[in-house]
């Protein structure tokens, strides 16, 4: 729509002077590592990242151009008058973005990985500024932005990643990638030329949809008329992993559009939507549908990943059942939540991919915490065992390079604030076993009153126990027991003096505990993962959802 100004412009990049841009060009020239290191990093990307996220729409074409570029660079260095064939700034931005994400999965220590990734991210963004990506977006610049958003998430900056992917989606819409095949556009192309555009659009939708669901927010690309790219034999032989993810995200967009017209989905609608998601598992290739048909490690990892992602979407669909006034989850819905971190642990046993990927880690940890809030740690031995394995896996990898006599792992990571809080909360649920702690510290009269509680109310006590355990993460110290309302304050104060003299609990903390006890399971979950941060003026960085 040129009449509205939505057109490709020739204006210069608006946020930097020409002199500064010239300086950046010189810095970029010296930032690329040796040819051997570049190819080594690309192989890491090709073997680990591309099969699970498909961030490059044509990896074979990229590899071909990379080899030509490196050969030309090597030849030009030997000539007295270099005549290297130039590449676009946007393509260079894509190359540095690939190097950045490959650094996340390199077999080096945590700090070296982070330092290398940050350097490449900065250089990639310099290249994008040189390409004037805001005013003249291209398929290359969009792929670079998509990869940079993925790197930010894995660097535990998921909020920044979510914002950057939103920008990427807007720029893709400016190029008309969201349009249907029969819509009139400025550019007409054949089906062969249209396929990369469709792949790129649905890869952006993929990242935007799942990350937005993690933040409990609506994806930006709700309205899309672009057809899902499929192989000619996909409907008869089965979906590949990438095609399955496209269809999963298409279902997510459909559910979001339906929810926007209805105030709240009812129980029957939740079940129907969940069945639709489950059916995707039956439409994939045999190697992704049947574990016995998996022939390679990648097959097994993708088999687990399909189940992890679909279980995550089902658990999100079931969230309304955990809001205040809802009837709660049934056994089958809880089973989907348990399957999420069961699949996460299966992947962890084979590869570093899940622990170094924010999305996989969030899926696994969030499901474990939610089941803890629902009291499954005490009632389901398998859930408790899986929670223990998850705590061990994340505690070992999150150790980083702290002073210790234990040899350092080459899989070290650093969890972000929400994930770190959630891990502490999960440990609290797993370790304290609230009934035992309750009997150890509770006053005799409180124990008598609890024994007199009708059997129907014991479930309420379990949920309140879970709420208090979760609140310990937020308030620094909370006793692992729950008492009748009129006795809470005195016993909380007594516990803080007798059992945790090194910690203090003020009246504000006690009031926070009382507020936590009145939360629904989903409200409590949100308070753990998405605790609002505040700037120096008191304004919220990311307001509650």
C-alpha positions as CSV (number, residue, x, y, z in Angstrom):
1,X,0.0,0.0,0.0
2,X,2.3,2.8,-1.2
3,X,-0.4,5.4,-0.7
4,X,-0.1,4.7,3.1
5,X,3.6,4.8,3.1
6,X,4.0,1.0,3.4
7,X,6.7,0.7,0.8
8,X,10.4,0.0,0.4
9,X,12.2,3.3,0.9
10,X,15.6,4.6,-0.2
11,X,16.0,6.7,2.9
12,X,19.3,6.2,4.9
13,X,19.4,4.4,8.3
14,X,17.8,6.9,10.7
15,X,19.6,6.1,13.9
16,X,23.3,6.6,13.0
17,X,25.5,9.1,11.2
18,X,27.3,8.3,8.0
19,X,30.7,8.8,9.7
20,X,29.8,6.2,12.3
21,X,28.5,3.8,9.6
22,X,31.9,4.1,7.8
23,X,33.7,3.2,11.0
24,X,31.5,0.2,11.5
25,X,32.5,-1.1,8.1
26,X,36.1,-1.2,9.1
27,X,35.3,-3.0,12.4
28,X,33.3,-5.7,10.6
29,X,36.1,-6.5,8.3
30,X,38.3,-7.6,11.1
31,X,35.6,-9.4,13.1
32,X,35.3,-12.6,11.0
33,X,37.4,-15.5,12.4
34,X,39.6,-17.8,10.2
35,X,38.0,-19.8,7.5
36,X,38.5,-23.0,9.4
37,X,36.8,-21.6,12.5
38,X,33.9,-20.3,10.4
39,X,33.3,-23.7,8.8
40,X,33.6,-25.4,12.2
41,X,31.0,-23.1,13.7
42,X,28.7,-23.6,10.7
43,X,28.9,-27.4,11.1
44,X,27.7,-26.9,14.7
45,X,24.8,-24.8,13.5
46,X,24.0,-27.3,10.7
47,X,24.0,-30.4,12.9
48,X,22.4,-29.0,16.1
49,X,20.4,-25.8,15.5
50,X,18.9,-26.2,12.0
51,X,17.2,-29.6,12.5
52,X,15.3,-28.3,15.5
53,X,14.5,-24.7,14.6
54,X,15.0,-24.3,10.8
55,X,16.1,-20.7,11.1
56,X,17.8,-20.7,7.7
57,X,15.2,-21.2,5.0
58,X,17.7,-22.7,2.5
59,X,20.7,-24.0,4.3
60,X,22.2,-25.6,1.2
61,X,22.2,-22.3,-0.6
62,X,23.7,-20.5,2.4
63,X,26.5,-23.1,2.7
64,X,27.3,-22.8,-1.0
65,X,27.5,-19.0,-0.8
66,X,29.6,-19.3,2.4
67,X,32.2,-21.5,0.6
68,X,32.4,-19.1,-2.3
69,X,32.7,-16.2,0.0
70,X,35.5,-17.8,2.0
71,X,37.4,-18.9,-1.1
72,X,37.1,-15.4,-2.5
73,X,38.3,-13.9,0.7
74,X,41.3,-16.2,0.8
75,X,42.2,-15.4,-2.8
76,X,41.8,-11.7,-2.3
77,X,44.2,-11.7,0.6
78,X,47.0,-13.1,-1.6
79,X,46.5,-10.5,-4.4
80,X,48.1,-7.1,-4.5
81,X,44.9,-5.6,-5.8
82,X,42.0,-7.5,-4.2
83,X,38.9,-8.0,-6.5
84,X,36.7,-10.0,-4.2
85,X,33.1,-10.3,-5.2
86,X,31.1,-8.4,-2.7
87,X,28.3,-9.8,-0.6
88,X,25.4,-7.8,0.9
89,X,25.6,-6.4,4.4
90,X,22.4,-8.3,5.2
91,X,24.0,-11.6,4.2
92,X,27.0,-10.8,6.4
93,X,24.6,-10.1,9.2
94,X,23.1,-13.5,8.7
95,X,26.6,-15.1,8.7
96,X,27.5,-13.5,12.0
97,X,24.2,-14.5,13.5
98,X,24.9,-18.1,12.6
99,X,28.3,-17.8,14.3
100,X,26.6,-16.4,17.4
101,X,24.1,-19.2,17.7
102,X,26.7,-21.8,17.0
103,X,28.7,-20.4,19.9
104,X,25.8,-21.3,22.2
105,X,26.4,-25.0,21.5
106,X,30.2,-25.1,21.2
107,X,32.1,-27.4,23.6
108,X,33.7,-24.6,25.6
109,X,33.1,-23.1,29.0
110,X,30.0,-21.0,29.7
111,X,31.8,-17.6,29.9
112,X,33.7,-18.2,26.6
113,X,30.5,-19.2,24.9
114,X,28.7,-16.1,26.1
115,X,31.6,-13.8,25.2
116,X,31.9,-15.2,21.7
117,X,28.1,-15.1,21.1
118,X,27.8,-11.5,22.3
119,X,30.7,-10.4,20.0
120,X,29.0,-12.0,17.0
121,X,25.6,-10.6,17.9
122,X,27.0,-7.1,18.0
123,X,28.8,-7.5,14.7
124,X,25.7,-9.0,13.1
125,X,23.6,-6.1,14.2
126,X,26.2,-3.7,12.8
127,X,25.8,-5.4,9.5
128,X,22.0,-5.1,9.7
129,X,22.3,-1.4,10.3
130,X,24.6,-1.0,7.3
131,X,21.9,-2.8,5.3
132,X,19.3,-0.3,6.6
133,X,17.1,-3.3,7.7
134,X,14.4,-1.1,9.2
135,X,13.6,0.7,6.0
136,X,14.8,-1.8,3.4
137,X,14.1,-5.2,4.9
138,X,15.1,-8.3,2.9
139,X,14.8,-12.1,3.3
140,X,18.4,-12.1,4.5
141,X,18.0,-9.4,7.1
142,X,14.8,-11.1,8.4
143,X,16.7,-14.4,8.8
144,X,19.5,-12.6,10.6
145,X,17.0,-11.0,13.0
146,X,15.2,-14.3,13.6
147,X,18.5,-16.0,14.5
148,X,19.5,-13.0,16.7
149,X,16.2,-13.3,18.6
150,X,16.9,-17.0,19.2
151,X,20.4,-16.3,20.5
152,X,19.0,-13.7,22.9
153,X,16.5,-16.2,24.3
154,X,19.3,-18.8,24.8
155,X,21.3,-16.2,26.5
156,X,18.4,-16.0,29.0
157,X,17.2,-12.6,27.6
158,X,13.8,-14.0,26.6
159,X,12.0,-10.7,27.0
160,X,14.4,-9.0,24.5
161,X,14.0,-12.0,22.2
162,X,10.2,-11.7,22.3
163,X,10.4,-8.0,21.4
164,X,12.9,-8.5,18.6
165,X,10.8,-11.3,17.1
166,X,7.9,-9.0,17.2
167,X,9.9,-6.5,15.1
168,X,10.9,-9.2,12.8
169,X,7.3,-10.2,12.2
170,X,6.3,-6.5,11.4
171,X,9.1,-6.3,8.9
172,X,8.0,-9.6,7.3
173,X,4.5,-8.2,7.0
174,X,6.0,-5.1,5.3
175,X,7.4,-7.4,2.7
176,X,4.0,-9.1,2.3
177,X,5.1,-12.5,3.5
178,X,1.8,-13.1,5.4
179,X,-0.3,-12.7,2.2
180,X,-2.1,-15.5,0.5
181,X,-1.2,-16.9,-2.9
182,X,-4.0,-15.1,-4.8
183,X,-3.6,-11.7,-3.3
184,X,-2.3,-8.9,-5.5
185,X,1.0,-7.6,-4.4
186,X,3.8,-5.4,-5.7
187,X,5.9,-8.4,-6.6
188,X,4.7,-11.4,-8.6
189,X,6.7,-14.6,-8.4
190,X,6.5,-18.3,-9.3
191,X,5.7,-21.0,-6.9
192,X,9.4,-21.9,-6.8
193,X,10.4,-18.4,-5.8
194,X,7.4,-18.1,-3.4
195,X,8.5,-21.2,-1.3
196,X,11.4,-19.5,0.5
197,X,9.1,-16.6,1.5
198,X,6.5,-19.0,2.8
199,X,9.1,-21.0,4.7
200,X,10.5,-17.8,6.3
201,X,7.0,-16.5,7.3
202,X,6.1,-19.7,9.0
203,X,9.5,-20.0,10.7
204,X,8.8,-16.5,12.1
205,X,5.3,-17.6,13.2
206,X,6.9,-20.6,14.8
207,X,9.2,-18.6,17.0
208,X,6.7,-15.9,17.7
209,X,3.8,-18.3,18.7
210,X,5.7,-20.5,21.1
211,X,7.6,-17.6,22.8
212,X,4.4,-15.6,23.1
213,X,2.6,-18.6,24.7
214,X,5.5,-18.9,27.2
215,X,4.8,-15.3,28.1
216,X,1.0,-15.9,28.1
217,X,0.6,-13.2,25.5
218,X,-1.1,-13.2,22.1
219,X,1.2,-13.9,19.1
220,X,1.7,-10.9,16.8
221,X,1.0,-12.9,13.6
222,X,-2.6,-13.9,14.4
223,X,-3.8,-12.9,11.0
224,X,-2.0,-14.8,8.3
225,X,-3.2,-16.0,4.9
226,X,0.1,-17.6,3.8
227,X,-0.2,-21.3,3.0
228,X,1.9,-23.7,5.1
229,X,4.8,-24.9,3.0
230,X,4.7,-28.7,2.5
231,X,6.5,-31.3,0.5
232,X,4.4,-32.9,-2.3
233,X,4.3,-36.2,-0.4
234,X,3.8,-34.7,3.1
235,X,0.1,-35.6,3.3
236,X,0.6,-39.2,2.3
237,X,4.0,-40.0,3.8
238,X,3.8,-37.8,6.9
239,X,5.1,-34.5,8.1
240,X,8.8,-33.8,8.7
241,X,9.7,-32.2,12.1
242,X,9.6,-28.7,10.6
243,X,6.3,-29.3,8.8
244,X,4.8,-30.6,12.1
245,X,5.9,-27.5,13.9
246,X,4.4,-25.3,11.2
247,X,1.1,-27.1,11.6
248,X,1.3,-26.9,15.4
249,X,1.7,-23.1,15.2
250,X,-1.1,-22.9,12.7
251,X,-3.4,-24.6,15.3
252,X,-2.1,-22.1,17.9
253,X,-3.1,-19.2,15.8
254,X,-6.5,-20.7,15.2
255,X,-7.1,-21.2,18.9
256,X,-6.0,-17.6,19.6
257,X,-8.4,-16.2,17.0
258,X,-11.2,-18.3,18.5
259,X,-10.4,-17.1,22.1
260,X,-10.5,-13.5,20.9
261,X,-14.2,-13.9,20.0
262,X,-15.1,-15.8,23.1
263,X,-14.7,-14.7,26.7
264,X,-13.2,-18.0,27.9
265,X,-13.1,-21.5,26.4
266,X,-15.3,-24.0,28.1
267,X,-14.2,-27.5,29.2
268,X,-15.5,-29.2,26.0
269,X,-13.7,-26.7,23.8
270,X,-10.4,-27.2,25.7
271,X,-10.7,-31.0,25.2
272,X,-11.5,-30.6,21.5
273,X,-8.5,-28.2,21.0
274,X,-6.2,-30.6,22.9
275,X,-7.3,-33.5,20.7
276,X,-6.5,-31.4,17.6
277,X,-2.9,-30.9,18.8
278,X,-2.5,-34.5,19.8
279,X,-3.5,-35.6,16.3
280,X,-0.5,-33.8,14.8
281,X,1.7,-36.6,16.4
282,X,-0.1,-39.1,14.3
283,X,0.5,-37.2,11.0
284,X,4.3,-37.1,11.2
285,X,6.8,-39.4,9.5
286,X,7.1,-42.9,11.1
287,X,10.5,-42.0,12.5
288,X,8.9,-39.2,14.5
289,X,5.8,-41.1,15.4
290,X,7.2,-44.5,16.5
291,X,10.3,-44.6,18.7
292,X,11.2,-48.0,17.5
293,X,11.4,-46.5,13.9
294,X,14.0,-43.9,14.9
295,X,17.3,-44.8,13.2
296,X,19.6,-41.9,14.3
297,X,20.1,-39.8,17.4
298,X,18.5,-36.9,15.5
299,X,15.4,-39.0,14.9
300,X,15.1,-39.7,18.6
301,X,15.7,-36.1,19.6
302,X,13.1,-34.9,17.1
303,X,10.7,-37.7,18.3
304,X,11.0,-36.4,21.9
305,X,10.9,-32.7,20.7
306,X,7.6,-33.2,18.9
307,X,6.0,-34.6,22.1
308,X,7.5,-31.9,24.2
309,X,6.2,-29.1,22.0
310,X,2.7,-30.6,21.6
311,X,2.4,-31.3,25.3
312,X,3.4,-27.7,26.0
313,X,0.6,-26.4,23.7
314,X,-1.9,-28.7,25.4
315,X,-0.8,-27.6,28.8
316,X,-1.3,-23.9,27.7
317,X,-4.8,-24.8,26.4
318,X,-5.6,-26.2,29.8
319,X,-4.5,-23.2,31.8
320,X,-8.0,-21.7,32.1
321,X,-8.9,-24.7,34.2
322,X,-6.4,-23.5,36.8
323,X,-7.7,-20.0,37.1
324,X,-9.8,-18.9,40.1
325,X,-13.3,-20.4,40.0
326,X,-12.4,-23.1,37.5
327,X,-12.9,-26.9,38.1
328,X,-9.2,-27.8,37.8
329,X,-7.4,-30.4,35.7
330,X,-8.3,-34.0,35.2
331,X,-5.8,-36.9,35.2
332,X,-5.3,-36.8,31.4
333,X,-4.5,-33.1,31.4
334,X,-1.9,-33.6,34.2
335,X,-0.4,-36.4,32.2
336,X,0.3,-34.0,29.3
337,X,2.1,-31.7,31.7
338,X,4.2,-34.6,33.1
339,X,5.1,-35.7,29.6
340,X,6.7,-32.3,28.9
341,X,9.5,-32.7,31.4
342,X,9.7,-36.4,30.8
343,X,10.6,-35.6,27.1
344,X,12.9,-32.9,28.3
345,X,14.9,-35.4,30.4
346,X,14.9,-37.9,27.5
347,X,16.5,-35.2,25.3
348,X,18.9,-34.2,28.0
349,X,20.2,-37.7,28.3
350,X,21.3,-37.6,24.6
351,X,22.4,-34.0,24.0
352,X,23.2,-30.6,25.4
353,X,20.4,-29.1,23.2
354,X,17.7,-28.9,25.8
355,X,19.7,-27.4,28.6
356,X,21.2,-24.7,26.3
357,X,17.9,-23.8,24.8
358,X,15.6,-21.4,26.7
359,X,12.4,-22.8,25.1
360,X,13.1,-26.4,26.0
361,X,14.3,-25.5,29.5
362,X,11.2,-23.4,30.1
363,X,8.9,-26.1,28.8
364,X,10.5,-28.7,31.2
365,X,10.8,-26.6,34.3
366,X,7.4,-24.9,34.0
367,X,5.6,-28.2,33.8
368,X,7.5,-29.6,36.8
369,X,6.7,-26.5,38.9
370,X,3.0,-26.5,37.9
371,X,2.6,-30.2,38.9
372,X,4.2,-29.3,42.2
373,X,1.7,-26.5,42.8
374,X,-1.0,-29.0,42.1
375,X,0.3,-31.4,44.8
376,X,1.4,-34.1,42.4
377,X,4.9,-34.3,44.0
378,X,3.3,-36.0,47.0
379,X,0.6,-38.0,45.3
380,X,2.4,-39.3,42.2
381,X,5.8,-41.2,42.7
382,X,6.7,-40.9,39.0
383,X,6.2,-37.2,39.0
384,X,8.4,-36.9,42.1
385,X,11.1,-39.0,40.5
386,X,11.1,-36.9,37.4
387,X,11.2,-33.7,39.4
388,X,14.3,-35.0,41.2
389,X,16.0,-35.9,37.9
390,X,15.1,-32.4,36.5
391,X,16.5,-30.7,39.6
392,X,19.7,-32.7,39.3
393,X,20.1,-31.9,35.6
394,X,19.5,-28.2,35.9
395,X,21.4,-27.8,39.1
396,X,24.5,-29.4,37.6
397,X,24.3,-27.3,34.4
398,X,23.5,-24.1,36.2
399,X,26.6,-24.4,38.5
400,X,28.6,-22.4,36.0
401,X,32.2,-21.8,37.2
402,X,31.6,-21.3,40.9
403,X,34.5,-22.2,43.3
404,X,34.2,-25.9,43.9
405,X,36.3,-29.1,44.2
406,X,33.9,-30.7,41.7
407,X,35.3,-30.7,38.1
408,X,33.5,-28.2,36.0
409,X,31.0,-29.5,33.4
410,X,31.3,-28.4,29.8
411,X,27.6,-28.0,29.7
412,X,27.4,-25.2,32.2
413,X,24.7,-22.6,31.8
414,X,23.3,-19.7,33.7
415,X,19.5,-19.6,34.3
416,X,17.6,-16.3,33.9
417,X,15.7,-14.7,36.8
418,X,12.4,-16.5,36.2
419,X,14.0,-19.9,35.5
420,X,16.3,-19.5,38.5
421,X,13.3,-18.6,40.8
422,X,11.4,-21.5,39.4
423,X,14.3,-24.0,40.1
424,X,14.5,-22.8,43.7
425,X,10.7,-23.2,44.0
426,X,10.9,-26.7,42.6
427,X,13.6,-27.6,45.0
428,X,11.5,-26.3,47.9
429,X,8.5,-28.4,46.8
430,X,10.7,-31.5,46.3
431,X,12.8,-31.2,49.5
432,X,10.4,-30.0,52.2
433,X,7.5,-32.5,51.9
434,X,5.2,-30.1,53.6
435,X,3.3,-32.6,55.8
436,X,6.5,-33.8,57.6
437,X,7.7,-30.2,58.1
438,X,4.3,-29.2,59.2
439,X,4.3,-31.7,62.0
440,X,7.9,-30.8,63.1
441,X,7.3,-27.1,63.6
442,X,3.6,-26.8,64.2
443,X,2.4,-25.9,67.7
444,X,0.3,-28.6,69.4
445,X,-2.9,-26.6,69.3
446,X,-2.4,-26.0,65.5
447,X,-1.8,-29.8,65.0
448,X,-5.0,-30.5,66.9
449,X,-7.0,-28.1,64.8
450,X,-5.6,-29.6,61.6
451,X,-6.5,-33.1,62.7
452,X,-10.0,-31.8,63.1
453,X,-10.3,-30.5,59.6
454,X,-12.8,-32.5,57.5
455,X,-11.3,-34.9,55.0
456,X,-12.7,-32.9,52.1
457,X,-10.6,-29.9,53.2
458,X,-7.3,-31.9,53.2
459,X,-6.8,-31.2,49.5
460,X,-7.2,-27.5,50.2
461,X,-4.4,-27.8,52.8
462,X,-2.2,-29.5,50.2
463,X,-2.6,-26.7,47.8
464,X,-2.0,-24.1,50.5
465,X,1.2,-26.0,51.5
466,X,2.3,-25.8,47.9
467,X,1.5,-22.1,47.9
468,X,3.6,-21.5,51.0
469,X,6.5,-23.5,49.6
470,X,6.4,-21.4,46.4
471,X,6.2,-18.2,48.4
472,X,9.5,-19.1,50.1
473,X,11.3,-18.3,46.9
474,X,9.8,-14.9,46.7
475,X,10.0,-13.9,50.3
476,X,13.4,-15.4,51.3
477,X,12.0,-17.7,54.0
478,X,8.6,-19.3,54.5
479,X,7.8,-22.3,56.8
480,X,6.7,-25.4,55.0
481,X,3.3,-25.7,56.7
482,X,-0.1,-24.1,56.6
483,X,-2.3,-23.3,59.6
484,X,-5.7,-21.8,60.1
485,X,-5.9,-18.2,59.2
486,X,-6.1,-16.8,62.7
487,X,-2.9,-18.7,63.8
488,X,-0.7,-18.0,60.7
489,X,0.9,-14.8,61.8
490,X,2.0,-16.0,65.3
491,X,3.4,-19.3,64.0
492,X,5.1,-17.7,61.0
493,X,6.9,-15.3,63.4
494,X,7.8,-18.2,65.8
495,X,9.2,-20.2,62.9
496,X,11.3,-17.3,61.7
497,X,12.9,-17.0,65.2
498,X,13.3,-20.7,66.1
499,X,14.1,-22.4,62.9
500,X,15.7,-19.7,60.7
501,X,17.3,-17.2,63.0
502,X,19.7,-16.1,60.3
503,X,16.7,-14.8,58.2
504,X,14.1,-12.2,59.2
505,X,10.5,-12.0,58.2
506,X,8.8,-8.7,58.6
507,X,5.1,-7.9,58.7
508,X,5.2,-7.2,55.0
509,X,6.5,-10.7,54.3
510,X,3.8,-12.3,56.4
511,X,1.2,-10.3,54.5
512,X,2.7,-11.5,51.2
513,X,2.4,-15.1,52.4
514,X,-1.2,-14.5,53.3
515,X,-1.8,-13.1,49.8
516,X,-0.1,-16.0,48.2
517,X,-2.3,-18.5,50.1
518,X,-5.3,-17.0,48.3
519,X,-3.9,-17.4,44.8
520,X,-5.2,-19.8,42.3
521,X,-2.7,-22.3,41.0
522,X,-2.2,-20.4,37.7
523,X,-1.9,-17.0,39.5
524,X,0.8,-18.6,41.7
525,X,2.6,-20.0,38.7
526,X,2.6,-16.6,37.0
527,X,3.9,-14.9,40.1
528,X,6.9,-17.3,40.0
529,X,7.9,-17.0,36.4
530,X,6.8,-13.5,35.5
531,X,7.4,-11.5,38.6
532,X,7.3,-7.8,37.5
533,X,10.5,-5.8,37.5
534,X,10.5,-2.1,38.3
535,X,12.6,0.8,37.1
536,X,13.9,3.6,39.2
537,X,10.7,5.6,38.8
538,X,8.6,2.7,40.0
539,X,7.2,1.8,36.6
540,X,6.9,-1.8,35.7
541,X,9.3,-3.1,33.0
542,X,7.0,-5.9,32.1
543,X,3.6,-5.6,33.7
544,X,1.7,-8.6,34.9
545,X,-0.3,-10.4,32.2
